[in-house]
Amino acid sequence: MLMNKRPEGPCILIGEDEPEVRQYLETTLKCLGYRVEVAENGNEVLKCLEASDSDISLVLLDISCLSGTGWRHCATSGERTLRYL
């Protein structure tokens, strides 16, 4: 059963190029109470991170994003204050 409440938890950024996977992750995380930002490729992930004012607590990034490898984006994002799991 889906909850109708507005998510108020930590913000998670999803970087996924496959629409079905992206939608599944977004729906699931929102049902668990997380706020969710969505990006379709690595370049969009970087744009979201630059515009976020450090509101993003976690990035779920598809390692094989269409616009470059996920690892390259992780390395670029490492210049910011992000923690990796």
Residue pairs with C-beta under 8 A, 6 or more apart in sequence:
2 27
2 31
3 31
3 33
5 33
7 29
7 30
7 33
7 34
7 35
7 36
8 33
8 35
9 32
9 33
9 34
9 35
10 34
10 35
10 57
10 58
11 34
11 35
11 36
11 37
11 52
11 55
11 56
11 57
12 29
12 34
12 35
12 36
12 37
12 56
12 57
12 58
12 59
12 60
13 36
13 37
13 38
13 39
13 45
13 48
13 49
13 52
13 56
13 58
13 59
13 60
14 22
14 25
14 26
14 29
14 36
14 37
14 38
14 39
14 60
15 39
15 41
15 42
15 44
15 45
15 59
15 60
15 61
15 62
15 65
15 70
15 73
16 22
16 25
16 38
16 39
16 40
16 60
16 61
16 62
16 65
17 40
17 41
17 62
17 64
17 65
17 66
18 62
21 62
22 38
22 40
25 36
25 60
26 36
26 38
29 36
30 36
37 48
37 52
37 56
39 45
39 47
39 48
40 66
41 65
41 66
41 67
42 61
42 65
42 66
42 67
42 68
42 69
42 70
42 72
42 73
43 67
43 68
45 59
45 61
45 65
45 73
45 77
46 73
46 76
46 77
48 56
49 56
49 59
49 77
49 80
49 82
54 81
56 82
58 85
59 77
59 82
61 70
61 73
61 74
62 70
63 69
63 70
63 71
64 70
65 73
74 84
78 84
